């Protein structure tokens, strides 16, 4: 069965601190996709990144970076120098490749990040 | 490009009623997926439509149904509403062609069942 675990339910940091959000996934497929989404209080899920199972290269985008390790089935997300605007719920998600389908996204329970000034 | 739009944004219904939610995907996107978000169960996949055909379905009872029109707009319907159907319903669109594309979400419809 496919599963995504975000063990951290809530994290609170002070502005400018670095913070890492953990994500561990389970799948039997060799081809799959991993995602991070941000959900601000407005409710809309904002796409942050997609990684496929064959690309373990880490990625950096501004203050955001992602560390994908197949050996530990983890796809962690780090925010450097956090800002108040980063406060949101962050979801890690998994999708298995299916011919003729976008597949469905299997979400973790989310990590609520609060960044205090 | 305009993003995914969902109407209405808020709905209040009573048990036993039925409800229809609407989703307009990003222009050019042909795949529309629906998700339910509740505090207890989190985000769960309902179904996906592509070119007016349902091509993937989550584990929800038959009271939940959907359809897609030729212009890719989609509706989902919930019949015989139960209290547990109170949730944020999110629609997502993607190009849906060959290969895999990320899904872009709308603001959601918050349904309250009394």
Interface residues (C-beta under 8 A of the other chain):
Chain A: X33 X35 X37 X42 X43 X44 X45 X46 X47 X50 X52 X91 X93 X95 X97 X98 X100 X101 X102 X103 X104 X105 X106 X107 X108 X109 X110
Chain B: X31 X33 X35 X42 X43 X44 X45 X48 X50 X55 X56 X58 X88 X90 X92 X94 X96 X100 X101 X102 X103 X104 X105 X106 X107 X108 X110
